[in-house]
Amino acid sequence: MGLVVCATPIGNLEDVTLRVLEELRAADVVLCEDTRHTRGLLARHGIDARLLSYHEHNEAARTEELLPRLLAGARIALVSDAGMPVVSDPGARIVRAALDAGVPVTVLPGPSAVETALVASGLGGGSFQFVGFLPRGAAALSTLWPTLDTVTVAFESPQRLPATLGSLAAFDPARPVAVCRELTKKFEEVVRGPAAEVAARFASPPKGEITLVVGAPSAPVSDDGAALAAVAELVELGVPRKRAAEIVASLTGVSRNRLYRGSL
């Protein structure tokens, strides 16, 4: 028996796998973020299962409560509201506890907003990273952008999306980006283009779930790092920061704005 981690649809309820449906039917209990949300999925597929809430506010208590049942041979399925549990969703604590206790843990793959957005963006095909939810606040974002040295997938709230895109456009207006909205749902939309253009398109918050894909920078981050170090050295020698950024930009081809902001 043991713990079975089940990926569930990110939008369209038909995207659930046959293996996941079989497991949800067979489980002694199904752990879920929102029992109302999961009940809708089960009802759509004619499944009657015992549901138990498992979310960020009760994760520790639920894990302590359920580990003895797992050790006694119970069959427990773990789902999140959408996609794979543990990936920016609850679940890591009970998975770790089960593994540490020697309880079998099985993962049933399925829909993922990360891979779906990556392919839909047109920016895939090589290495990429997933950073979960983007940090909040202008300062945190301005610190983040210079560190992104490869294609990056992230989650963002629709309310914060305009500010996030504006921050990226200010740092690197030509950076390719894709806003993937309501993936697999009726009003799915993927907007692709340079950061400045996409930021203008989303000047107001959109509706729905957002997955953001940011393309790789045109210049390697290692070059940026050396250029930033050169700017810092000139500033230490008394050269005004703006002039230092201009000098290094002319020698390296790295954006003057990127150097100026990155050196602050």
Helices and strands as residue ranges (DSSP letters): E 2-6, G 13-15, H 18-26, E 29-32, H 35-44, E 51-53, H 59-71, E 75-78, H 92-100, E 105-108, H 113-121, E 128-133, H 138-144, G 145-147, E 151-156, H 161-171, E 176-181, E 189-194, H 195-201, E 210-214, H 221-236, H 241-252, H 256-262
